[in-house]
Amino acid sequence: MRGSQDCINIGLLGCGTIGSGVYHLIQKNYSELTEAAGKPLKVKRILVKDPYEPRPFEVDREIMVTDPGQVISDESIDIFVEVMGGIQPALSLALDIISSGRHLVTANKEIIANHGRELMAKAAQTGSHVRFEAAVGGGIPLIRPLEESLGGDNILKVMGIVNGTTNYILSKMSSEGSAYDQALAEAQRLGFAESDPTADVEGFDAASKLAILCSILFKRGGTPREIYREGILSVRPEDLENARELGFVVKLLAIAVRENDLISARVHPTMIPDSHPLASVNGNFNAIFVVGESVGELMFYGQGAGSLPTATAVLGDVVNVARNLGRPPISTRTYWLRDASIKPIGDTVTRFYMVLRVIDKPGVLARIAGVFGDNNVSLESVVQKGIGDSAQIILITHEVIESNFMKAKNGLEKLDVVLEIPSVIRVESGSESKSQNA
Ligand SMILES: NC(=O)c1ccc[n+]([C@@H]2O[C@H](COP(=O)([O-])OP(=O)(O)OC[C@H]3O[C@@H](n4cnc5c(N)ncnc54)[C@H](OP(=O)(O)O)[C@@H]3O)[C@@H](O)[C@H]2O)c1
C-alpha cells in the first residue's frame, strides 16, 4: 500500500526543536509542499518521550506515542523523519527502517558521522532512500548540491564554519573584546549554546560534520575519531586583537583537503586573511567554502541551526524522497564502505602564528631565530612589543611541515630567555583557487 495512498504518510521520530518545526511547516506550507511532493504530506504518528511536554509549535497530541514500535510497525508510513538526536535509540530505529526497505530522513549528524557505514551498507541492500541534509549546516542546502550538482567535479578543498556557537563566541570576543566566559554566557542566554557547551567549544560537533562532508566529497568513509580536533578554549582576546592588527580574523574552521590519495582533515582555530569570504561570516551563521578543480570557488552561507531553518532542510529531503518513491535512490553511497586514508596532522603543511613572552635583553631574537632555523622553519613576519621587563614577540611563519614547527616550539620552550608561549594558531592563506578554467 505504501506510496499508493492519496497522501504521503510521515512518521515523526522526535518532536522537539526541529520535529515541532517540521510539523509546523507541514501545516503552514501545505499547498507548497503538496505541489513539491506531488501529494499532500500527512504526519501520521509522532514519537516522543513525554506527550505532555510543551512544544515550540502547536502539535496534535492525539497522534503522539511513546512506544517506538507503534510508529515503526505502522505499515502505512512512507517516510520516517528521525529528529530525536543522540546515538540510541535513533540508530536502532534507523537500521530497522532501512532494513525493511523503508525511507529515512534524519537531521542526526551523530548517527551519520559515526555509523554511516552500517546505514549506507544496509540501504544499498534494501534500496532505501536515506537523506540527511540537515545534519551539516542546518538550513543551508549543502549535501545535495555537493552530492548531485557538483558530482561532475573533483573537489579539492573544503573549509567550513560549521558550528554557530563557536562562531558567535569568537565574533563577540573579536568585535567587543569580550572574554570567552562572557561571550559564552551571552550565547547561552540567546539560546545559541547548550548549558553544557563541550561538544561545540571543543570542536566535537564540527569534527562530526567534517567527517560527513569528507565522505560525501572524497567518496570514502571516515569517522570523527580520525579527524584532528582542537577547540576554541585556547584563543585569547589578545590573539583576536593581534590578528586584526596583522590583517587576519580567527575562526574555528573544519578543513578538508584532498592530497592525491590522502585526505587532510582537521578542526582547529584558524587565522584567515580579513579579505577571505569566510572572514565576514559572523554571529551564529555558518558558511562552507568549497574549491572544485573545474568550478573554482563556491560559498554556501546561512543559518546553521534553529527550528525553522533546519526543518526546511528536513522537508527538502522529505520532498525529494516523496518524488522518488518507487524509484531507486540516486546514489547507494557504497563508497562509504571504502576506508579513508587520513594524513597525520604532523605531516600537514601550514603557516603558524605564535606569541612568545621573552626576557627583554639583546640577542634574544637571534636565539629564537636560531631554533626556528635549526628546524627548517622560516619566518614571514616578526613584531616585538615591550611590556615591562619582558617583551612579547608575535610572529608568523612561512608554510612549514607541522612536525618541524612543533619541534621548534619544544626547542623554544627550553630556552632560558623564553618565559611563556601563550598562543599558537594555524594560518590559512587567502588564495585557494586552482581552477583550470580561469
Ligand atoms: N536544534 C538545532 O538547531 C539542530 C540543527 C541541526 C540538526 N539538529 C539535529 O536534529 C536532531 C534533533 O534536535 P532537536 O534540537 O530538535 O532536539 P530536541 O529538541 O531535544 O528534541 C528531541 C525530541 O526527540 C524526542 N526523544 C528523544 N529521545 C527519545 C526517546 N528515547 N524516545 C522517544 N522520544 C525521544 C524528545 O521527546 P520529548 O519532547 O518528549 O522530550 C524530543 O521531542 C538532533 O540530531 C540534532 O543534532 C538540530
The ligand as an SDF file (V2000), in Angstrom:
LIG
                    3D

 48 52  0  0  0  0  0  0  0  0999 V2000
   18.4740   22.1650   17.1890 N   0  0  0  0  0  0  0  0  0  0  0  0
   19.0820   22.5090   16.0640 C   0  0  0  0  0  0  0  0  0  0  0  0
   19.2290   23.7100   15.7350 O   0  0  0  0  0  0  0  0  0  0  0  0
   19.5930   21.4540   15.1330 C   0  0  0  0  0  0  0  0  0  0  0  0
   20.2240   21.8100   13.9270 C   0  0  0  0  0  0  0  0  0  0  0  0
   20.6660   20.8120   13.0450 C   0  0  0  0  0  0  0  0  0  0  0  0
   20.4880   19.4770   13.3740 C   0  0  0  0  0  0  0  0  0  0  0  0
   19.8790   19.1710   14.5770 N   0  0  0  0  0  0  0  0  0  0  0  0
   19.7130   17.7520   14.8960 C   0  0  0  0  0  0  0  0  0  0  0  0
   18.3300   17.4440   14.9420 O   0  0  0  0  0  0  0  0  0  0  0  0
   18.0820   16.4180   15.8950 C   0  0  0  0  0  0  0  0  0  0  0  0
   17.0070   16.8900   16.8760 C   0  0  0  0  0  0  0  0  0  0  0  0
   17.4720   18.0330   17.5540 O   0  0  0  0  0  0  0  0  0  0  0  0
   16.4830   18.9110   18.4570 P   0  0  0  0  0  0  0  0  0  0  0  0
   17.2310   20.1640   18.7790 O   0  0  0  0  0  0  0  0  0  0  0  0
   15.1440   19.0050   17.8230 O   0  0  0  0  0  0  0  0  0  0  0  0
   16.3850   18.0010   19.7800 O   0  0  0  0  0  0  0  0  0  0  0  0
   15.3120   18.1340   20.9660 P   0  0  0  0  0  0  0  0  0  0  0  0
   14.7070   19.4780   20.9770 O   0  0  0  0  0  0  0  0  0  0  0  0
   15.9970   17.6460   22.1790 O   0  0  0  0  0  0  0  0  0  0  0  0
   14.1640   17.0910   20.5480 O   0  0  0  0  0  0  0  0  0  0  0  0
   14.3470   15.6970   20.6290 C   0  0  0  0  0  0  0  0  0  0  0  0
   12.9930   15.0340   20.5030 C   0  0  0  0  0  0  0  0  0  0  0  0
   13.1670   13.6290   20.4760 O   0  0  0  0  0  0  0  0  0  0  0  0
   12.3520   13.0130   21.4900 C   0  0  0  0  0  0  0  0  0  0  0  0
   13.1080   11.8900   22.0240 N   0  0  0  0  0  0  0  0  0  0  0  0
   14.4120   11.8660   22.3710 C   0  0  0  0  0  0  0  0  0  0  0  0
   14.7550   10.6490   22.8260 N   0  0  0  0  0  0  0  0  0  0  0  0
   13.6350    9.8980   22.7850 C   0  0  0  0  0  0  0  0  0  0  0  0
   13.3340    8.5580   23.1390 C   0  0  0  0  0  0  0  0  0  0  0  0
   14.2620    7.7390   23.6670 N   0  0  0  0  0  0  0  0  0  0  0  0
   12.0660    8.1030   22.9570 N   0  0  0  0  0  0  0  0  0  0  0  0
   11.1090    8.9250   22.4460 C   0  0  0  0  0  0  0  0  0  0  0  0
   11.3270   10.2080   22.0840 N   0  0  0  0  0  0  0  0  0  0  0  0
   12.5820   10.6890   22.2560 C   0  0  0  0  0  0  0  0  0  0  0  0
   12.1140   14.0820   22.5360 C   0  0  0  0  0  0  0  0  0  0  0  0
   10.9020   13.8220   23.2130 O   0  0  0  0  0  0  0  0  0  0  0  0
   10.3110   14.8300   24.3600 P   0  0  0  0  0  0  0  0  0  0  0  0
    9.9780   16.0880   23.6100 O   0  0  0  0  0  0  0  0  0  0  0  0
    9.1200   14.1720   24.9090 O   0  0  0  0  0  0  0  0  0  0  0  0
   11.4340   15.0080   25.3230 O   0  0  0  0  0  0  0  0  0  0  0  0
   12.0450   15.3330   21.6510 C   0  0  0  0  0  0  0  0  0  0  0  0
   10.7430   15.5130   21.1690 O   0  0  0  0  0  0  0  0  0  0  0  0
   19.4390   16.1230   16.5470 C   0  0  0  0  0  0  0  0  0  0  0  0
   20.0350   15.0330   15.8900 O   0  0  0  0  0  0  0  0  0  0  0  0
   20.2560   17.3850   16.2700 C   0  0  0  0  0  0  0  0  0  0  0  0
   21.6490   17.1530   16.1980 O   0  0  0  0  0  0  0  0  0  0  0  0
   19.4190   20.0990   15.4420 C   0  0  0  0  0  0  0  0  0  0  0  0
  1  2  1  0
  2  3  2  0
  2  4  1  0
  4  5  1  0
  4 48  2  0
  5  6  2  0
  6  7  1  0
  7  8  2  0
  8  9  1  0
  8 48  1  0
  9 10  1  0
  9 46  1  0
 10 11  1  0
 11 12  1  0
 11 44  1  0
 12 13  1  0
 13 14  1  0
 14 15  2  0
 14 16  1  0
 14 17  1  0
 17 18  1  0
 18 19  2  0
 18 20  1  0
 18 21  1  0
 21 22  1  0
 22 23  1  0
 23 24  1  0
 23 42  1  0
 24 25  1  0
 25 26  1  0
 25 36  1  0
 26 27  1  0
 26 35  1  0
 27 28  2  0
 28 29  1  0
 29 30  1  0
 29 35  2  0
 30 31  1  0
 30 32  2  0
 32 33  1  0
 33 34  2  0
 34 35  1  0
 36 37  1  0
 36 42  1  0
 37 38  1  0
 38 39  2  0
 38 40  1  0
 38 41  1  0
 42 43  1  0
 44 45  1  0
 44 46  1  0
 46 47  1  0
M  CHG  2   8   1  16  -1
M  END
$$$$
